[in-house]
Amino acid sequence: MADALQILILGLALGGVFALMGSGLSLVFGVMRIVNLAHPALIIGGAYVAYWGFKLWGIDPLVMLPVAALILAITGIVLYKLVFEREARSAKYSEMTVLLTFATAMIVEGAIGTAFTNTQRVTSPDYATDAIFIGDIFIPTGQLYAGIVSLAIIGALALFLKYSRFGYAIRATTQNRDAAELLGVNVNLVGMVSFAIGIALAGAAGALVSFVFSFFPAKHWEWIAVLMSLVVLGGMGSILGTVVAAFFLSVIAAFVGAWIGSTWSTMTFFLALFIVLLVRPQGFFGEKPELS
Amino acid sequence: MSKLLEVSDITAGYGDGPSILDGAGMEVEPGRVHCIIGPNGAGKSTLLKAICGMLKIRKGDVRLMGERLNGLRPDQILRKGIAFVPQERALFPKMTVRENLRMGGFTMRDKAELERRINAIEERFEILGERRDQHAGTMSGGQQQTLAMARTLINKPKIVMLDEPSLGLAPKIVQEMFGIMRMMADEGITILLVEQNAQMALRRSDWGVVLDLGRTLFQGPAGELLSDPRIQELYLGGKRAA
């Protein structure tokens, strides 16, 4: 019983980080219908920002988090203006954005690899290797802090989307782009800002990832399928769904890893992706696909 | 009477595709209900989309009280006073009724005034007040259409354009929709209506415009169009001439 509780706690702690990693991907898809294959590569970018802040100046990655988010948000705006804005009215927009984000992922990986080599890195503040013990149960403080900060950021995002004027505009554009435009929403501006927020979330997630996982430039290929499975299971474009899916799958993966084998732990995400697509393609909170 | 809106000989289409409108025009006078009729593919909905800025006008002019609207975005045209309810009603299915109404006043900066107007609409359309916390996507077709039409009133528009407001609705509900439209007109809001059921629509309109193959063929008082045997035969239920 204690073992199961231990596994559950580890799964939940990791779920918080995955929730933040997937939220930006979900937001960008929801508003702009871009399947951003470069999202995990940009998370790696955020991780490097936090890593170098810690390595060069000893700045805690949690303090570097807003810096990473800001730098990545600016990167997002540049990417949007250079790459996606001109494609927005293209008839082959969806196909083009898949190719463009794939190419962006390759470029980001190449640039980071050239600048910082392919060495495995990890940011190592004291709490990253520490743990809190409650009886026989231990909670790794690194994962705990990362999970708490992730949930705080997602909570702030939810409040922003629910109550702010711009949040209304983002939700409206997600649900019905034409209607939002008819009612006075500048959907191009909403697209750009949402993209920047999504990439900022990647930067913030990167800062947390930097002390939870070891990372290197090509690590993002491992994450894209994991993140896609969260977004698909949650329902494409639903941030709430992504968060629920992140906790759900992380806990299952933790149990699978402990009871069956760690190799199968990652397979849990891929298996979930296949099962969801077969059984409930709209995921937890997505729209049912129309036949027409 | 002075012209509120003038559409002069416009050409427009979707993306880089062929022009759907080619020589469409109409004159809109304040406070009247204008009905645009014509066969399927005539360009009726396209005309409304071109006026509200959803489609680029390739040639010709759209002027609101003399001011040229060509090239403005839909949000800019809404701010000028032209609201549009498209066929699919343009609601936000996962937002509540109240949130949908709030989106209707998205361009308003005065939040207190916006809330006042929303409250007034909820009082006027009781069903919206009763269902204020219900997601719009879970309401019936008639309730959704009521919400879509009522939402335009938030902005106190000069012109409301309605594209097939009766689409998919039961006859009794259609009468209610036309009742709401008439009420809007009685309050001085100019209506541009596209409706498949041309007979019924013309009977409730002051002015009729006949569009075919993307161009305006006739326009005049609705009563005259209804009694014109040629219009009757071609566009109001009679067989089309070969």
Contacts between the chains, C-beta under 8 A, distances in Angstrom:
chain1	res1	chain2	res2	distance
A	89	B	15	7.5
A	91	B	15	6.7
A	165	B	106	7.6
A	168	B	99	7.3
A	168	B	102	6.8
A	168	B	103	6.3
A	168	B	106	7.0
A	169	B	106	6.9
A	171	B	92	7.2
A	171	B	94	7.7
A	171	B	95	6.7
A	172	B	92	5.3
A	172	B	95	7.2
A	172	B	103	5.4
A	172	B	106	7.7
A	175	B	92	4.4
A	175	B	93	6.1
A	175	B	94	5.6
A	175	B	95	6.8
A	176	B	90	6.2
A	176	B	91	7.0
A	176	B	92	5.6
A	176	B	93	7.6
A	178	B	54	7.1
A	178	B	86	7.2
A	178	B	90	6.6
A	179	B	86	7.8
A	179	B	90	3.4
A	179	B	91	6.7
A	179	B	92	6.6
A	180	B	92	7.8
A	180	B	103	7.5
A	181	B	54	7.4
A	181	B	73	7.4
A	181	B	74	4.8
A	181	B	75	6.4
A	182	B	52	6.7
A	182	B	54	7.4
A	182	B	74	5.1
A	182	B	75	7.9
A	182	B	78	6.8
A	182	B	83	7.9
A	182	B	84	5.5
A	182	B	86	7.3
A	182	B	90	5.7
A	183	B	75	7.6
A	183	B	78	6.8
A	183	B	90	7.6
A	183	B	103	5.3
A	183	B	104	6.2
A	183	B	106	5.1
A	183	B	107	7.7
A	183	B	151	8.0
A	184	B	74	7.8
A	184	B	75	4.1
A	184	B	78	5.0
A	184	B	79	6.7
A	184	B	106	4.6
A	184	B	107	3.8
A	185	B	75	6.4
A	185	B	106	6.0
A	186	B	73	7.3
A	186	B	75	5.8
